[in-house]
Amino acid sequence: MSRVLARIFPLIELLRPRQWIKNAFVLVGPVFGHAWRDPVMLNAALCTTLAFCLASGAVYALNDARDAERDREHPDKRARPVARGALSQGEATALSAAVAAAALALAAWAGWRAAALVAAYLCLSAAYSVWLKHLPVLDVAAIAAGFMLRLLAGTLGVGIEPSNWLLACGFLLTLFLGFAKRRAEIARLAQDAGRHRAVLADYSIGFLDKAITLCAAGMIAAYAWYTLAAETALIHGTGSFALTLPWVLLGTARYLYCLRLRGGGGSGRGNPARPAAGGLGRRLGRDRTLADRLESKAAMAQPAAQLSHLEHLGDATKFSPQIHALIPKCNLLENFSPAEVRLLAHFMDVYQAALGAEIIREGDGGDFMLMLIEGKVEVHKRDRWKTSQLIAVVEAGKTLGEMSMIDGEPRFATCIAAEPTVFAVLDRENLARIIVEQPMLGAKILMELVLMLSQRLRSTSARLLQLIDEQSHRATNLL
């Protein structure tokens, strides 16, 4: 029995029933068209919804079979049944075909229009998997079209006249969510984004922000017109439907807040529990020019993706005493009070690296700096013959990566743990949060960073002048 269950569970998981909630779009038509009073229409709508659940499951299975190799390198997708080896690609393909056939048969029971729309959805999904997903903008438009087919199946497919305004709202909503998903993927996967989903290499954060804003504005405008239309008042028997508009505005604003400030389209990573002392809390209405500039760059290289091969120990709060003890050795913290160190720790994460683990790689993009709490790190630099040379050994209390955190340029050198090492990470996104939520602390951090980099520049200049003098002296002796 256990062996049977061990085979059944991956098959069910492959169809991703948790994603079937998206097929509730089919029921939007019957709800807004008040068709729940008609048992025939309601049964047809429920049957069509189940058919789309099966059809979407077939598409998921086919995609997992096709993308198994790429999924194995993805931080989340590698746990899928085919990627982890619980099912073979052949089994996934066979299941996809069987479930697709069942979806068409079930939709045919609801009516020929519903069956035609399910068939169109399967064809569109196949085109997306093979071709459209590689074309920027068209990939998102194809996803939105899939949701439009669901809306049409729940209206035209069961005999309900679709509202043009409602179709427009649905299309703009799905475009909005599609572009938001692409932005969240780029923010999460950073420079590896194009390797996990090829089309992401053709998108930029700036373009996606504009597309999201455009779709959100269009969606709200279309919904506003829908609520004010005379036909809407006739269908719902009330002229007060416009009272729902503020909730749509608030919901959209909340989603955009989560997308920009929480690193995704939900409450996800962003640690809402991290406090902001001094009563300054969430005063996001103040001027954010510098913070926005830092934050927009932060989305390009998230430390969670670059450090995913290391052990994440949580935020740095519990390491505050150790960090404070490093003040005599740490130029960044030499003027910080214990309270300021504890507050800073709320915005930092701690990782542990084993002996020989690569922490930073030369040439990679980066948006974070690190502070060594325990252990040692070797700094290696490639010479002009591409040979790695050891240029420094950094001990606890020292910081690395400050310049890349500020300017987002490629890393200057490679950092490797010379012994088991624990370090705290401050990324650009959290630095932006500190500037907004704790301006005094943010100003102090920026000032210390400027002083540190200035001292390093002076030291480097002095060393360069010394080398020039040595070369000049040698040339003079040769003459």
C-alpha positions as CSV (number, residue, x, y, z in Angstrom):
1,M,0.0,0.0,0.0
2,S,2.8,2.4,0.9
3,R,4.4,1.8,-2.5
4,V,1.2,2.6,-4.3
5,L,0.8,5.8,-2.3
6,A,4.5,6.7,-3.0
7,R,3.6,6.5,-6.8
8,I,0.2,8.3,-6.5
9,F,1.3,11.3,-4.5
10,P,3.9,12.5,-7.1
11,L,1.3,12.1,-9.9
12,I,-1.1,14.3,-8.0
13,E,1.6,16.8,-7.1
14,L,2.6,17.0,-10.7
15,L,-0.9,18.4,-11.6
16,R,-0.4,21.1,-8.9
17,P,-3.9,21.1,-7.4
18,R,-2.8,24.1,-5.2
19,Q,-2.7,26.2,-8.4
20,W,-6.2,25.2,-9.5
21,I,-7.6,28.2,-7.6
22,K,-6.7,30.2,-10.7
23,N,-9.5,28.4,-12.5
24,A,-12.0,30.2,-10.3
25,F,-11.9,32.8,-13.1
26,V,-14.4,30.5,-14.8
27,L,-16.9,31.3,-12.0
28,V,-16.6,35.1,-12.3
29,G,-19.2,35.1,-15.1
30,P,-21.9,33.2,-13.3
31,V,-21.3,35.3,-10.1
32,F,-21.4,38.7,-11.8
33,G,-24.2,37.5,-14.2
34,H,-26.3,36.1,-11.3
35,A,-26.4,32.7,-13.0
36,W,-26.3,30.9,-9.7
37,R,-30.1,31.0,-9.7
38,D,-30.1,28.8,-12.8
39,P,-29.2,25.1,-11.8
40,V,-28.4,24.2,-15.4
41,M,-26.0,27.1,-15.9
42,L,-24.5,26.6,-12.5
43,N,-23.8,22.9,-13.1
44,A,-22.3,23.7,-16.5
45,A,-20.1,26.3,-15.0
46,L,-18.9,24.0,-12.2
47,C,-18.2,21.3,-14.8
48,T,-16.3,23.7,-17.0
49,T,-14.2,24.8,-14.0
50,L,-13.2,21.3,-13.2
51,A,-12.4,20.8,-16.9
52,F,-10.0,23.8,-16.8
53,C,-8.5,22.4,-13.6
54,L,-7.6,19.2,-15.4
55,A,-6.5,21.1,-18.5
56,S,-4.1,23.3,-16.5
57,G,-2.8,20.2,-14.6
58,A,-2.0,18.7,-18.0
59,V,-0.1,21.8,-19.0
60,Y,1.8,21.8,-15.7
61,A,2.8,18.2,-16.2
62,L,3.9,18.8,-19.8
63,N,6.0,21.9,-18.8
64,D,7.7,19.9,-16.0
65,A,8.6,17.1,-18.4
66,R,10.1,19.6,-20.9
67,D,11.9,21.8,-18.3
68,A,13.2,19.1,-15.9
69,E,16.9,19.8,-16.5
70,R,16.5,23.6,-16.0
71,D,14.2,23.1,-13.0
72,R,16.9,21.1,-11.2
73,E,19.0,24.3,-11.0
74,H,16.2,26.5,-9.7
75,P,16.0,27.1,-5.9
76,D,12.3,26.3,-5.7
77,K,11.5,24.3,-8.9
78,R,14.1,21.6,-8.2
79,A,11.6,20.1,-5.6
80,R,9.1,19.3,-8.3
81,P,8.4,15.6,-9.0
82,V,10.2,15.2,-12.3
83,A,13.1,17.5,-11.4
84,R,13.8,15.6,-8.1
85,G,13.5,12.2,-9.9
86,A,10.2,10.9,-8.4
87,L,8.7,10.6,-11.9
88,S,10.3,10.2,-15.3
89,Q,9.8,12.7,-18.2
90,G,7.9,9.9,-20.1
91,E,5.5,9.3,-17.2
92,A,4.9,13.0,-16.9
93,T,4.2,13.3,-20.6
94,A,1.8,10.3,-20.6
95,L,-0.1,11.8,-17.6
96,S,-0.4,15.1,-19.4
97,A,-2.0,13.5,-22.4
98,A,-4.4,11.4,-20.4
99,V,-5.5,14.3,-18.2
100,A,-5.9,16.6,-21.3
101,A,-8.2,14.1,-22.9
102,A,-10.3,13.9,-19.7
103,A,-10.5,17.7,-19.6
104,L,-11.9,17.8,-23.1
105,A,-14.4,15.0,-22.4
106,L,-15.7,16.8,-19.3
107,A,-15.9,20.1,-21.1
108,A,-17.9,18.5,-23.9
109,W,-20.5,17.4,-21.4
110,A,-21.0,21.0,-20.5
111,G,-21.4,22.0,-24.1
112,W,-19.5,22.4,-27.4
113,R,-18.6,26.0,-26.7
114,A,-17.0,25.1,-23.4
115,A,-15.1,22.2,-25.1
116,A,-13.9,24.5,-27.8
117,L,-12.6,27.0,-25.3
118,V,-10.8,24.3,-23.3
119,A,-9.2,23.0,-26.6
120,A,-8.2,26.6,-27.4
121,Y,-6.6,26.9,-24.0
122,L,-4.6,23.6,-24.5
123,C,-3.4,24.8,-27.9
124,L,-2.4,28.2,-26.5
125,S,-0.6,26.6,-23.6
126,A,1.3,24.3,-26.0
127,A,2.3,27.3,-28.1
128,Y,3.4,29.1,-25.0
129,S,5.5,26.2,-23.9
130,V,7.2,25.8,-27.3
131,W,7.5,29.3,-28.6
132,L,5.6,32.2,-26.9
133,K,7.4,31.9,-23.5
134,H,10.6,33.0,-25.2
135,L,9.2,36.3,-26.5
136,P,9.1,39.3,-24.1
137,V,5.7,40.9,-23.6
138,L,4.0,38.2,-25.7
139,D,4.8,35.7,-23.0
140,V,2.8,37.7,-20.5
141,A,0.1,38.4,-23.1
142,A,-0.3,34.6,-23.7
143,I,-0.8,34.0,-20.0
144,A,-3.4,36.8,-19.9
145,A,-5.1,35.2,-22.9
146,G,-5.4,31.9,-21.0
147,F,-7.3,33.7,-18.3
148,M,-9.5,35.4,-20.8
149,L,-10.4,31.9,-22.2
150,R,-11.4,31.0,-18.6
151,L,-13.6,34.1,-18.4
152,L,-15.2,33.3,-21.7
153,A,-15.8,29.7,-20.7
154,G,-17.7,30.9,-17.7
155,T,-19.8,33.2,-19.7
156,L,-20.1,32.5,-23.4
157,G,-19.4,28.8,-22.8
158,V,-22.4,28.3,-20.6
159,G,-24.8,30.7,-22.3
160,I,-24.1,34.0,-20.4
161,E,-23.6,37.2,-22.4
162,P,-20.1,38.4,-21.4
163,S,-19.6,42.0,-20.3
164,N,-17.0,43.8,-22.4
165,W,-15.9,45.9,-19.3
166,L,-15.5,42.8,-17.2
167,L,-13.4,41.1,-20.0
168,A,-11.3,44.3,-20.2
169,C,-10.8,44.3,-16.4
170,G,-9.8,40.6,-16.4
171,F,-7.3,41.0,-19.2
172,L,-5.6,44.0,-17.6
173,L,-5.6,42.3,-14.2
174,T,-3.8,39.3,-15.6
175,L,-1.4,41.4,-17.5
176,F,-0.7,43.3,-14.3
177,L,-0.1,40.1,-12.3
178,G,2.0,38.6,-15.2
179,F,4.4,41.5,-15.4
180,A,4.6,41.6,-11.5
181,K,5.6,38.0,-11.5
182,R,8.4,38.6,-14.0
183,R,9.6,41.5,-11.8
184,A,9.6,39.3,-8.7
185,E,11.5,36.5,-10.5
186,I,14.2,38.9,-11.6
187,A,14.5,40.3,-8.1
188,R,14.7,36.8,-6.6
189,L,17.0,35.2,-9.1
190,A,19.2,38.2,-9.8
191,Q,21.9,37.5,-12.5
192,D,20.8,33.9,-12.7
193,A,17.3,34.9,-13.9
194,G,18.0,34.4,-17.6
195,R,19.4,31.0,-16.9
196,H,16.2,29.8,-15.2
197,R,13.8,31.5,-17.5
198,A,15.4,32.7,-20.8
199,V,12.9,35.5,-21.5
200,L,13.9,37.2,-18.2
201,A,17.2,38.2,-19.8
202,D,15.2,40.5,-22.2
203,Y,13.3,42.3,-19.4
204,S,14.6,45.1,-17.2
205,I,13.2,46.3,-13.9
206,G,12.6,49.8,-15.3
207,F,10.4,48.5,-18.2
208,L,8.5,46.1,-15.9
209,D,7.8,48.9,-13.4
210,K,6.3,51.0,-16.3
211,A,4.3,48.1,-17.6
212,I,2.9,47.3,-14.2
213,T,1.9,50.9,-13.6
214,L,0.3,51.1,-17.0
215,C,-1.7,47.9,-16.5
216,A,-2.7,48.9,-13.0
217,A,-4.0,52.3,-14.2
218,G,-5.9,50.7,-17.1
219,M,-7.4,48.0,-14.8
220,I,-8.7,50.5,-12.2
221,A,-10.1,52.7,-15.0
222,A,-11.9,49.8,-16.6
223,Y,-13.3,48.6,-13.3
224,A,-14.4,52.2,-12.5
225,W,-16.3,52.4,-15.8
226,Y,-17.8,48.9,-15.2
227,T,-19.2,50.0,-11.8
228,L,-20.6,53.2,-13.2
229,A,-22.2,51.6,-16.3
230,A,-26.0,51.6,-16.5
231,E,-26.1,47.9,-17.5
232,T,-24.2,47.0,-14.3
233,A,-26.9,48.7,-12.1
234,L,-29.6,46.8,-14.1
235,I,-27.9,43.4,-13.6
236,H,-27.1,43.9,-9.9
237,G,-30.2,45.8,-9.0
238,T,-28.3,48.6,-7.4
239,G,-26.4,51.8,-8.3
240,S,-24.1,51.5,-5.4
241,F,-21.6,49.1,-7.0
242,A,-19.1,52.0,-7.3
243,L,-18.6,51.7,-3.5
244,T,-16.4,48.7,-4.2
245,L,-13.9,50.8,-6.1
246,P,-12.0,52.1,-3.1
247,W,-11.3,48.5,-2.0
248,V,-9.9,47.7,-5.5
249,L,-7.7,50.8,-5.2
250,L,-6.4,49.8,-1.7
251,G,-5.9,46.2,-2.8
252,T,-3.8,47.3,-5.8
253,A,-1.8,49.7,-3.7
254,R,-1.1,47.0,-1.1
255,Y,0.0,44.6,-3.9
256,L,2.4,47.2,-5.3
257,Y,3.8,47.9,-1.9
258,C,4.5,44.2,-1.3
259,L,6.0,43.9,-4.8
260,R,8.4,46.9,-4.3
261,L,9.2,46.8,-0.6
262,R,8.8,43.2,0.3
263,G,10.8,41.6,-2.6
264,G,7.8,39.9,-4.2
265,G,4.1,39.9,-5.0
266,G,3.2,38.9,-1.4
267,S,4.2,39.4,2.2
268,G,7.2,37.2,1.5
269,R,10.7,38.3,2.3
270,G,10.9,41.6,3.9
271,N,10.5,40.7,7.5
272,P,7.6,42.9,8.5
273,A,8.4,42.0,12.1
274,R,11.6,44.0,12.0
275,P,10.9,47.0,14.1
276,A,11.5,50.7,13.5
277,A,12.3,52.4,16.8
278,G,12.0,56.0,17.6
279,G,8.5,56.4,16.4
280,L,9.7,56.8,12.8
281,G,8.2,53.4,11.8
282,R,6.6,53.4,8.4
283,R,6.7,57.1,7.4
284,L,7.0,56.3,3.7
285,G,5.6,59.6,2.7
286,R,8.9,61.4,3.2
287,D,11.3,62.1,0.3
288,R,12.7,58.7,-0.8
289,T,15.0,59.7,-3.7
290,L,18.1,58.1,-2.5
291,A,16.3,55.1,-1.0
292,D,14.4,54.5,-4.3
293,R,17.6,54.7,-6.3
294,L,19.2,52.1,-4.0
295,E,16.1,49.9,-4.0
296,S,15.7,49.8,-7.8
297,K,19.2,48.5,-8.1
298,A,18.7,46.0,-5.3
299,A,16.2,44.1,-7.3
300,M,19.0,43.1,-9.8
301,A,20.9,40.9,-7.4
302,Q,19.3,39.5,-4.2
303,P,21.7,38.0,-1.7
304,A,19.2,35.2,-1.0
305,A,19.9,33.9,-4.5
306,Q,23.7,34.4,-4.4
307,L,24.1,32.9,-1.0
308,S,21.6,30.1,-1.3
309,H,24.4,27.5,-1.2
310,L,25.3,28.6,2.3
311,E,23.4,28.0,5.6
312,H,21.1,30.8,6.5
313,L,21.0,31.4,10.3
314,G,18.3,34.0,10.4
315,D,18.5,37.7,11.1
316,A,21.4,39.1,13.0
317,T,19.4,40.1,16.2
318,K,20.7,37.1,18.3
319,F,24.2,37.9,17.1
320,S,24.1,41.5,18.4
321,P,26.4,40.9,21.4
322,Q,29.0,39.3,19.2
323,I,28.8,42.1,16.6
324,H,29.1,44.7,19.4
325,A,32.2,43.0,20.7
326,L,33.8,43.4,17.3
327,I,33.6,47.3,17.4
328,P,37.3,47.7,18.2
329,K,38.2,45.7,15.0
330,C,35.4,47.1,12.8
331,N,35.9,50.5,11.2
332,L,32.2,50.6,10.1
333,L,31.0,50.3,13.7
334,E,33.6,52.1,15.7
335,N,31.3,55.0,16.5
336,F,28.1,52.9,17.1
337,S,26.4,52.6,20.4
338,P,25.1,49.1,21.6
339,A,21.6,50.3,20.9
340,E,22.5,51.3,17.3
341,V,24.2,47.9,16.8
342,R,21.1,46.1,18.0
343,L,18.9,48.2,15.7
344,L,21.2,47.6,12.7
345,A,21.1,43.9,13.4
346,H,17.4,43.9,12.7
347,F,18.1,44.7,9.1
348,M,20.9,42.1,8.6
349,D,20.9,38.4,7.9
350,V,23.5,35.9,9.1
351,Y,25.0,33.0,7.0
352,Q,27.5,30.3,7.8
353,A,30.1,29.1,5.3
354,A,32.1,25.9,5.6
355,L,35.8,25.7,5.0
356,G,36.5,26.3,1.3
357,A,33.1,27.6,0.5
358,E,33.0,30.5,-2.0
359,I,31.2,33.5,-0.6
360,I,31.8,36.1,-3.3
361,R,32.9,35.4,-6.8
362,E,35.0,37.9,-8.9
363,G,33.0,39.4,-11.7
364,D,29.6,38.6,-10.3
365,G,27.1,41.4,-9.8
366,G,26.3,42.1,-6.1
367,D,24.1,44.3,-4.0
368,F,25.3,43.4,-0.5
369,M,28.3,43.7,1.9
370,L,29.3,41.3,4.6
371,M,30.7,41.6,8.1
372,L,32.8,38.7,9.4
373,I,31.6,37.6,12.9
374,E,33.7,34.5,13.2
375,G,36.4,32.8,11.1
376,K,38.7,34.0,8.3
377,V,38.2,34.7,4.6
378,E,40.8,34.6,1.9
379,V,40.6,37.2,-0.9
380,H,41.8,36.0,-4.3
381,K,42.2,38.1,-7.4
382,R,42.9,36.9,-11.0
383,D,46.0,38.4,-12.6
384,R,46.3,39.2,-16.3
385,W,47.1,35.5,-17.0
386,K,43.8,34.6,-15.3
387,T,45.7,32.9,-12.5
388,S,44.2,33.3,-9.0
389,Q,46.4,35.1,-6.6
390,L,45.9,35.4,-2.8
391,I,45.9,39.1,-2.0
392,A,44.6,39.2,1.6
393,V,43.3,37.3,4.5
394,V,40.4,39.0,6.3
395,E,39.6,38.2,10.0
396,A,36.5,38.7,12.2
397,G,35.4,42.3,12.5
398,K,36.3,43.3,8.9
399,T,33.8,44.1,6.1
400,L,33.8,43.1,2.5
401,G,31.8,44.1,-0.6
402,E,30.9,47.7,0.3
403,M,31.6,49.2,-3.1
404,S,29.4,46.6,-5.0
405,M,26.6,47.2,-2.5
406,I,26.7,50.9,-3.3
407,D,27.3,51.0,-7.1
408,G,26.2,47.5,-8.1
409,E,29.3,46.9,-10.2
410,P,30.9,43.4,-10.6
411,R,32.8,42.1,-7.7
412,F,36.6,43.0,-7.6
413,A,37.8,39.7,-6.1
414,T,36.7,36.2,-5.0
415,C,36.2,35.6,-1.2
416,I,36.6,32.0,0.1
417,A,36.2,30.8,3.7
418,A,39.6,29.9,5.0
419,E,37.9,28.2,8.0
420,P,34.3,27.8,9.1
421,T,33.0,31.3,9.0
422,V,29.9,33.2,10.2
423,F,29.1,36.6,8.7
424,A,26.3,39.1,8.7
425,V,24.9,40.6,5.4
426,L,23.5,44.0,4.7
427,D,22.0,44.4,1.3
428,R,21.0,47.5,-0.6
429,E,17.3,46.9,-0.1
430,N,17.6,46.9,3.6
431,L,20.0,49.9,3.5
432,A,17.2,51.7,1.6
433,R,14.8,50.7,4.4
434,I,17.1,52.0,7.1
435,I,17.4,55.3,5.3
436,V,13.6,55.7,5.2
437,E,12.7,54.2,8.5
438,Q,15.7,55.1,10.6
439,P,17.2,58.2,8.9
440,M,19.7,59.0,11.7
441,L,21.1,55.5,11.6
442,G,21.1,55.5,7.8
443,A,23.0,58.8,7.7
444,K,25.5,57.4,10.2
445,I,26.1,54.2,8.1
446,L,26.5,56.2,4.9
447,M,29.0,58.5,6.6
448,E,31.0,55.6,8.0
449,L,31.0,54.0,4.5
450,V,32.2,57.2,2.9
451,L,35.0,57.5,5.5
452,M,36.1,53.9,5.0
453,L,36.2,54.1,1.3
454,S,38.0,57.4,1.5
455,Q,40.7,55.9,3.7
456,R,41.1,52.9,1.3
457,L,41.4,55.3,-1.7
458,R,44.1,57.3,0.1
459,S,45.9,54.1,1.0
460,T,45.7,52.8,-2.6
461,S,46.8,56.2,-4.0
462,A,49.8,56.2,-1.6
463,R,50.7,52.6,-2.6
464,L,50.4,53.5,-6.3
465,L,52.7,56.6,-5.9
466,Q,55.2,54.4,-4.2
467,L,55.1,51.9,-7.1
468,I,55.5,54.7,-9.6
469,D,58.5,56.1,-7.7
470,E,60.1,52.6,-7.6
471,Q,59.6,52.2,-11.3
472,S,61.0,55.6,-12.0
473,H,64.0,54.9,-9.8
474,R,64.7,51.7,-11.7
475,A,64.4,53.4,-15.0
476,T,66.9,56.1,-13.9
477,N,69.4,53.5,-12.8
478,L,69.1,51.7,-16.1
479,L,69.9,54.9,-18.0
